[in-house]
Amino acid sequence: MKKLFIIYSGVVLLLLAACEPFLEEENYTSIVADNLYATKTGYEGLVNSCYSSLRDIYGEEPWLFCAGTDMYVEGKASQPAGLSEYQALTATDGSVLSFYQNLYKSIQLCNTAIYYNDKTETYDALSQRVAEAQFIRALAYFKLVQHFGGVSIIKQMIDEPVTSFARNSSEEVYEFIIEDLEDALAGLPVEPENFGRPTKGAANHFLAKVYLTRGYESFGTENDFTTAANYAEDAINGKGLNLTYHELFSPGNENNEEILFSVQYDKVSMLDLYSDGNRQNYYFGANLGANGNAAGYPARSYNLCPTMYVYDLYNEYDSRWEASFMNIIYERYYDYYDRPDELDQLVVTQYYPQSWEVENAELWQEESVLRSQAVIYPYSPNWVASPATLLNRETPCVKKFDDPTSYASGFGSNSRDIFLARLGETYLIAAEAYFKAGDLANAARTINVVRTRAAKSGKEAEMQISANGITINTILDERALELLGEYHRWEDLKRTGTLIERTKMYNRDIKEWFDNGTNPFEGVKSELKLLRPIPQQALDLNQNKDFGQNPGY
């Protein structure tokens, strides 16, 4: 009989349920695994631990997904410089190591759940549970192949030490991901058993994104783009974007109709409200103290500041500007949520006009006695905080991840979900796939669904784009507007082969390297750092010395 082995440090197989927070945590580490997982209760706990592993991958730091791109620059000097500017990125980077380990921890949990699926007592949801485990495992491998290239494909539960791992090719990893997702698609329901579990729509979304990404690879084909578009349409399945952008991200509305899959949080399952939750607002939002203010105002964007490229994308017809940023800041910021019908009576401390408003800024002040108290920061490069400035209030903060109920918003963590797949992105995946397949009419049609929702009332026509105006940059611009702060941007630029070009053009810190005559992406042997390094610790522990490091490291 098999004992319960902890192969990777820090793995606890039976955590609180990611989507069923009412379950109580129990210590099963002294129980024989075969006996425990032969029961419905034990097996359900095992599958729940697969969901919980997503918190470790996404909930801590967003550097791997967002830093060092055209959209974000350092807002604080302590941000990992290697991931922000590449020059200092090495195989000993702690964030990369943690990311790599957490992905394989998730894979091992899923492998264990798949192994025990036909060894536990029979109950109605058993076939669905193995599909859920395959789905989560596929997500982990999709992250691995995008960030590290070819990696080891481990399909079996490991219940004893393994000291040697071979490296599979990227092509083999993509084939395995597709196989897992297609198997999951067959076993998942159309509607979730409860919110937080994947559905056929979620599987279709990720199949579309996997095929889209593979299509750019040397081993990809044009058929991949057509297939991606078909899967995206299956995920959309005639559904429109019926919520406003503000409603989509309104605190407390995480379980809405447009969310296909998310990392679930709940205060019941957060043992430490300060550190166990989602830190998305911590890195993108304001530095707010307890009760929603810090010395009367949000002090800054914390560690990831949008670049001027991001601010310049918005126009006067796009509602996403006000829904995404704290462009008007009240003395007690979270009164915005508590007293929405009294906004004109609240004290404004700062107002950030956009480019089209600057010429009317004085008029805007004169029209309201209350708002005349606002401090107007002119539209200028000074909006972007310098790396060493900790109390710079010249950068409008991202507000779409606000959590007015958090322990201490901006300092600790919060209980909002992290959206991994939502319908707005599905439309943009379809648009990019159609564009790459040469179908510009459908590319325009799908991207315009997103832009129609984003339009201010009565300005829908002004937000439409024509088929002949679509380029890959058009699509990347729309993804920037729609997915601000969500965990996609590095992968978007890496996928489309635009990482160096666009960061050199729009990222102040990376541009400075190039202006000084240094290519910050250039590593050893003059090879470019277009993948993350395989962690040195993993290479040292692997007795298969043919595994190899990625170029540039």
C-alpha positions in Angstrom: 0.0 0.0 0.0 1.2 3.5 -0.9 2.1 6.0 1.8 1.4 9.7 1.1 4.7 11.1 -0.3 5.4 14.8 -0.4 7.7 14.9 -3.4 7.9 18.7 -3.7 8.4 20.8 -0.6 5.4 22.8 0.6 2.7 20.6 -1.0 -0.2 19.9 1.2 -2.6 17.5 -0.6 -5.7 18.3 1.3 -6.2 22.1 1.4 -9.5 23.9 1.8 -11.6 23.6 -1.4 -11.0 26.2 -3.9 -14.6 26.3 -5.0 -16.2 24.8 -1.9 -15.0 26.9 1.0 -17.4 25.2 3.4 -15.2 22.1 3.6 -13.1 21.9 6.7 -9.4 21.2 6.6 -8.1 18.0 8.2 -4.7 16.5 8.6 -4.4 13.3 6.6 -0.6 13.1 6.4 -0.5 10.0 8.5 -3.1 8.1 6.7 -2.3 5.5 4.0 -3.1 7.2 0.6 -4.8 4.1 -0.9 -7.3 4.0 2.0 -7.9 7.7 2.0 -8.4 8.2 -1.7 -10.6 5.1 -2.0 -13.3 7.2 -0.3 -15.4 9.9 -1.9 -14.4 12.4 0.8 -10.7 11.7 0.5 -10.8 11.8 -3.3 -12.8 15.0 -3.4 -10.2 16.6 -1.1 -7.5 15.5 -3.5 -9.2 17.1 -6.5 -9.8 20.2 -4.4 -6.1 20.4 -3.8 -5.5 20.7 -7.5 -7.6 23.8 -7.5 -5.8 25.2 -4.5 -2.5 24.8 -6.3 -3.6 27.5 -8.7 -3.3 30.0 -5.9 0.4 29.3 -5.6 0.9 29.8 -9.3 -1.1 33.0 -9.8 -1.7 34.5 -6.3 1.7 35.7 -5.2 3.5 37.8 -7.7 2.6 38.9 -11.2 6.2 39.5 -12.4 6.3 36.5 -14.7 3.1 37.5 -16.5 3.5 41.3 -16.7 6.9 42.7 -16.0 9.3 43.7 -18.7 6.7 44.3 -21.3 5.4 47.3 -23.3 2.7 47.9 -20.7 4.4 48.1 -17.4 7.5 49.7 -15.9 8.9 49.5 -12.4 7.1 51.6 -9.8 9.4 50.6 -7.0 13.2 49.9 -6.9 12.7 46.5 -5.1 10.9 45.0 -8.1 12.9 42.1 -9.6 15.2 43.8 -12.0 15.9 40.6 -14.0 12.2 40.1 -14.9 11.7 43.8 -15.6 14.8 44.5 -17.7 16.2 41.0 -18.6 19.9 42.0 -18.3 20.1 40.7 -14.8 17.8 37.7 -15.3 19.7 34.5 -14.4 19.0 30.8 -13.7 19.1 31.5 -9.9 16.2 34.0 -10.0 13.9 33.3 -7.1 10.6 34.2 -8.8 11.4 31.9 -11.7 12.3 29.1 -9.4 9.1 29.5 -7.4 7.0 29.6 -10.6 8.7 26.5 -12.0 8.3 24.5 -8.7 4.6 25.6 -8.2 3.7 24.5 -11.7 5.2 21.0 -11.2 3.6 20.8 -7.7 0.2 21.4 -9.5 1.1 18.8 -12.1 1.9 16.2 -9.4 -1.3 16.8 -7.6 -3.2 16.4 -10.8 -1.3 13.2 -11.7 -2.2 11.8 -8.3 -5.9 12.7 -8.8 -5.9 11.0 -12.2 -4.1 7.9 -10.8 -6.7 7.4 -8.1 -9.8 8.2 -10.2 -10.5 4.6 -11.0 -9.4 3.4 -7.6 -11.9 5.3 -5.4 -15.6 4.4 -4.7 -18.0 5.1 -7.5 -20.1 8.2 -7.4 -21.8 10.4 -10.0 -19.2 13.1 -10.4 -16.1 10.8 -10.7 -15.7 11.0 -14.5 -16.0 14.8 -14.3 -13.3 15.0 -11.6 -10.7 13.3 -13.7 -11.6 15.8 -16.5 -11.1 18.6 -14.1 -7.6 17.3 -13.1 -6.6 16.9 -16.8 -7.8 20.5 -17.4 -5.7 21.9 -14.6 -2.7 19.8 -15.6 -3.0 21.2 -19.1 -3.0 24.7 -17.8 0.2 24.1 -15.9 2.0 22.6 -18.9 0.7 25.5 -21.1 2.5 27.9 -18.7 5.6 25.8 -18.7 5.9 25.5 -22.5 5.3 29.2 -23.1 7.8 30.4 -20.5 10.5 27.6 -20.6 10.0 25.9 -24.0 10.5 22.1 -23.9 10.2 20.6 -20.4 9.8 17.2 -18.9 6.3 15.7 -19.5 5.4 13.8 -16.3 2.2 11.9 -16.7 2.4 9.5 -13.8 1.9 10.0 -10.1 5.3 10.0 -8.4 5.4 8.1 -5.1 9.1 7.7 -4.7 12.1 9.8 -5.4 13.0 10.3 -9.1 16.5 11.7 -9.8 16.6 11.9 -13.6 14.3 13.6 -16.0 14.5 13.9 -19.8 13.5 17.0 -21.6 10.7 16.8 -24.1 10.5 19.1 -27.1 8.1 22.0 -27.2 6.2 20.3 -30.0 5.7 17.2 -27.8 4.5 19.4 -24.9 1.9 21.1 -27.1 0.7 17.7 -28.3 0.3 16.6 -24.7 -1.6 19.8 -23.7 -4.0 19.4 -26.6 -4.6 15.7 -25.7 -5.3 16.6 -22.1 -7.7 19.5 -23.0 -9.5 17.4 -25.6 -10.0 14.6 -23.0 -11.2 17.2 -20.5 -13.5 18.8 -23.0 -15.2 15.4 -23.5 -15.7 15.0 -19.7 -16.7 18.5 -18.6 -20.3 19.7 -18.4 -21.8 22.6 -20.3 -22.8 24.3 -17.1 -20.7 24.1 -13.9 -21.7 22.0 -11.0 -20.8 25.0 -8.9 -19.0 28.2 -9.9 -15.3 27.8 -10.1 -15.2 24.4 -11.8 -14.3 24.3 -15.5 -16.8 23.7 -18.2 -16.7 22.9 -21.9 -16.6 26.6 -22.5 -13.4 26.9 -20.5 -11.8 23.9 -22.2 -12.7 25.4 -25.6 -11.2 28.8 -24.6 -7.9 27.2 -23.7 -7.8 24.9 -26.7 -8.3 28.0 -28.8 -5.4 29.8 -27.1 -3.1 26.7 -27.2 -3.7 26.3 -31.0 -3.3 30.0 -31.5 0.0 30.0 -29.7 1.3 26.8 -31.4 0.5 28.4 -34.7 3.3 30.9 -34.3 5.9 28.2 -33.5 8.2 26.8 -36.2 6.3 23.4 -36.0 2.9 25.1 -36.1 0.8 25.4 -39.3 -1.8 27.8 -40.7 -4.4 25.1 -39.8 -3.7 25.8 -36.1 -5.1 29.3 -36.6 -8.3 28.1 -38.2 -8.6 25.5 -35.5 -8.1 28.1 -32.8 -10.8 30.3 -34.3 -13.2 27.3 -34.4 -12.6 26.5 -30.7 -13.0 30.1 -29.8 -16.4 30.2 -31.5 -17.4 27.1 -29.7 -16.4 28.8 -26.4 -18.4 31.9 -27.3 -21.3 29.8 -28.5 -23.4 32.8 -29.4 -22.9 34.6 -26.1 -22.5 38.3 -26.2 -20.8 40.7 -23.7 -23.8 41.9 -21.8 -22.1 43.4 -18.8 -20.5 46.8 -18.8 -16.8 46.8 -18.2 -17.4 48.4 -14.8 -19.9 45.7 -13.9 -17.5 43.0 -15.0 -14.9 44.1 -12.5 -17.2 45.4 -9.8 -16.0 44.1 -6.3 -18.2 41.2 -5.3 -19.3 40.3 -8.8 -16.5 37.8 -9.6 -19.0 35.0 -10.2 -20.5 36.6 -13.3 -21.7 35.2 -16.6 -18.5 36.2 -18.6 -16.0 34.4 -16.4 -15.1 31.0 -17.9 -12.5 30.0 -15.3 -10.8 31.8 -12.4 -8.6 31.2 -9.4 -11.1 31.1 -6.5 -10.7 32.9 -3.2 -12.8 33.1 -0.1 -12.1 34.6 3.3 -13.2 31.3 4.9 -10.3 29.5 3.3 -7.7 32.2 3.9 -6.0 31.3 7.1 -4.1 34.6 7.1 -6.0 37.5 5.6 -2.8 39.4 5.2 -0.9 36.8 3.1 -3.1 34.0 1.9 -5.1 35.8 -0.7 -4.8 37.3 -4.1 -2.2 40.1 -4.3 -3.3 41.4 -7.7 -4.4 44.7 -6.2 -1.3 44.9 -4.1 0.9 45.2 -7.2 -1.3 47.1 -9.6 -3.5 49.2 -7.3 -3.0 51.9 -4.8 -1.1 51.9 -1.6 -4.1 52.2 0.8 -4.0 51.7 4.5 -6.7 50.2 6.7 -10.2 51.7 6.2 -9.5 52.6 2.6 -7.1 55.5 2.9 -3.4 56.3 3.6 -2.8 59.8 4.9 -6.0 60.7 3.0 -5.2 59.5 -0.5 -3.8 56.6 -2.5 -0.1 57.1 -2.5 0.9 55.4 -5.7 0.7 52.5 -8.1 2.7 50.0 -6.1 5.1 47.9 -8.1 3.8 47.8 -11.7 3.0 51.1 -13.3 1.4 51.4 -16.7 3.6 53.0 -19.3 2.6 56.1 -21.3 1.8 53.7 -24.2 -1.1 52.4 -22.1 -2.4 55.8 -21.2 -2.2 56.9 -24.8 -4.4 54.0 -26.0 -7.6 55.3 -24.6 -9.9 57.8 -26.4 -12.9 59.8 -25.3 -15.3 57.2 -26.6 -13.9 54.3 -24.5 -15.5 53.6 -21.1 -12.6 51.4 -20.0 -10.6 54.5 -19.0 -12.8 55.4 -16.0 -13.5 51.7 -15.3 -9.8 50.8 -15.2 -8.1 53.7 -13.4 -8.5 55.8 -10.4 -8.8 58.9 -12.5 -10.8 60.7 -9.8 -9.6 60.1 -6.2 -11.7 60.9 -3.2 -10.3 61.8 0.2 -11.5 58.4 1.4 -11.1 56.4 -1.8 -13.4 53.5 -0.9 -16.3 55.7 -0.3 -16.6 55.4 -4.1 -18.1 52.0 -3.5 -19.9 52.6 -0.2 -21.7 55.8 -1.3 -22.1 55.8 -5.1 -25.1 58.0 -5.0 -23.3 60.7 -3.1 -20.1 61.1 -5.2 -20.6 64.9 -5.8 -20.6 65.4 -2.0 -17.3 63.6 -1.5 -14.0 65.5 -1.3 -11.8 65.1 -4.4 -8.1 65.2 -3.7 -6.8 64.4 -7.2 -8.0 64.3 -10.8 -6.1 62.8 -13.6 -7.4 64.1 -17.0 -6.7 62.1 -20.1 -5.1 63.7 -23.2 -8.5 64.7 -24.7 -9.5 66.4 -21.5 -6.4 68.5 -20.8 -7.6 71.5 -22.7 -10.8 71.5 -20.8 -9.3 70.9 -17.4 -9.8 74.4 -16.1 -13.4 74.4 -17.3 -13.9 71.1 -15.6 -12.8 72.6 -12.3 -14.9 75.7 -12.7 -18.1 73.7 -13.2 -18.0 72.2 -9.7 -17.2 73.9 -6.5 -16.4 70.6 -4.9 -14.3 69.3 -7.7 -12.4 72.6 -7.8 -10.5 71.2 -4.8 -8.9 68.6 -7.0 -5.2 68.7 -7.9 -4.8 68.5 -11.6 -1.7 66.7 -12.8 -1.2 67.6 -16.4 -0.9 64.9 -19.0 2.8 64.5 -19.3 5.6 61.9 -19.0 5.7 62.8 -15.3 2.7 60.5 -14.8 5.0 57.6 -14.8 6.7 57.2 -11.4 10.4 56.8 -11.4 11.8 53.5 -10.1 13.1 54.9 -6.8 10.1 57.0 -6.0 7.9 55.5 -3.3 5.5 58.3 -2.6 4.9 59.5 -6.1 1.2 60.3 -6.7 1.7 61.3 -10.3 0.7 57.9 -11.6 -3.0 57.0 -11.9 -3.6 53.7 -10.1 -5.4 50.7 -11.5 -8.7 50.2 -9.8 -10.3 47.2 -11.5 -8.9 44.8 -8.9 -10.1 46.9 -5.9 -11.4 45.0 -2.9 -13.0 47.4 -0.4 -13.4 44.5 2.1 -9.8 43.5 2.2 -7.8 43.4 5.4 -5.7 46.4 4.4 -6.0 47.0 0.7 -2.7 47.7 -1.0 -0.6 46.3 1.9 -1.9 42.7 2.3 -4.0 40.4 0.2 -7.6 40.2 -0.8 -10.2 37.7 -1.5 -11.1 38.6 -5.0 -10.8 35.9 -7.7 -8.1 36.1 -10.4 -9.7 35.7 -13.9 -7.8 33.2 -16.0 -10.4 33.0 -18.9 -13.2 35.3 -19.7 -15.4 35.8 -22.6 -13.9 39.2 -23.6 -10.6 37.6 -24.1 -12.2 34.7 -26.0 -13.4 37.2 -28.6 -9.9 38.6 -28.9 -8.4 35.1 -29.3 -10.9 34.6 -32.1 -9.9 37.9 -33.7 -6.2 37.1 -33.6 -6.8 33.6 -35.0 -8.9 34.9 -37.8 -6.3 37.6 -38.6 -3.5 35.0 -38.7 -5.7 32.8 -40.9 -6.3 35.7 -43.4 -9.9 36.1 -42.5 -10.0 39.9 -41.9 -13.7 40.2 -42.0 -14.2 37.9 -39.1 -11.2 39.4 -37.3 -13.0 42.8 -37.4 -16.3 41.3 -36.4 -15.0 39.6 -33.3 -12.8 42.5 -32.2 -15.7 44.9 -32.7 -17.8 42.9 -30.2 -15.3 43.9 -27.5 -15.1 47.5 -28.7 -18.9 47.8 -28.8 -19.1 46.8 -25.1 -16.3 49.2 -24.3 -18.0 52.2 -26.0 -19.6 54.9 -24.0 -23.4 55.1 -24.6 -24.1 56.5 -28.0 -20.5 56.2 -29.2 -20.6 52.6 -30.4 -20.0 53.7 -34.1 -16.9 55.7 -33.2 -15.4 52.6 -31.6 -15.7 50.3 -34.6 -12.6 49.4 -36.7 -12.6 48.2 -40.3 -11.1 44.9 -41.6 -8.5 46.7 -43.6 -7.2 48.5 -40.5 -6.3 45.3 -38.6 -2.7 44.4 -37.9 -1.1 42.4 -35.2 -0.4 45.7 -33.4 -4.1 46.6 -33.6 -4.9 43.3 -31.8 -2.1 43.8 -29.2 -3.4 47.3 -28.6 -6.9 46.0 -28.0 -5.6 43.3 -25.7 -3.8 46.0 -23.8 -7.0 48.0 -23.3 -9.3 45.0 -22.5 -6.8 43.0 -20.3 -5.0 45.7 -18.4 -3.4 44.2 -15.3 -4.5 40.6 -16.2 -1.9 38.0 -16.4 -1.3 37.8 -20.2 1.0 40.4 -21.5 4.4 38.8 -21.5 2.9 35.7 -23.1 1.1 37.9 -25.7 4.4 39.5 -26.8 6.4 36.3 -26.7 3.7 34.5 -28.7 3.5 37.1 -31.4 7.3 37.6 -31.7 7.0 41.3 -30.7 8.7 41.2 -27.3 11.9 43.0 -28.2 10.3 45.4 -30.7 7.5 46.6 -28.5 9.5 46.8 -25.2 12.2 48.8 -27.0 9.6 51.2 -28.3 7.3 51.6 -25.2 9.1 50.5 -22.0 11.1 53.4 -20.6 13.6 51.2 -18.7 14.3 48.8 -21.6 14.5 51.7 -24.1 17.2 53.2 -21.9 19.3 50.1 -22.2 19.1 50.2 -26.0 19.8 54.0 -26.1 23.0 53.3 -24.2 24.1 50.8 -26.7 23.2 47.6 -24.9 20.6 45.0 -25.9 19.2 43.9 -22.5 17.9 40.7 -23.9 21.3 39.5 -25.0 22.8 36.9 -22.7 25.7 34.4 -22.9 27.0 33.4 -26.4 25.2 36.5 -27.7 21.9 34.5 -27.5 18.7 36.3 -26.7 16.7 35.7 -23.6 13.3 35.0 -25.2 12.5 32.2 -22.7 12.8 32.1 -18.9 15.9 30.2 -17.6 15.5 26.6 -16.4 16.1 27.1 -12.7 19.7 26.2 -11.8 18.5 24.2 -8.8 16.4 22.0 -11.1 19.4 21.4 -13.4 21.7 20.6 -10.4 19.3 18.1 -9.0 18.7 16.4 -12.3 21.1 13.5 -12.9 20.3 13.7 -16.6 23.0 16.3 -17.6 21.7 16.3 -21.2 18.6 18.3 -20.1 20.2 21.6 -21.1 19.7 25.3 -20.3 17.7 27.7 -22.4 19.5 30.1 -24.8 21.0 33.2 -23.3 21.7 31.8 -19.8 
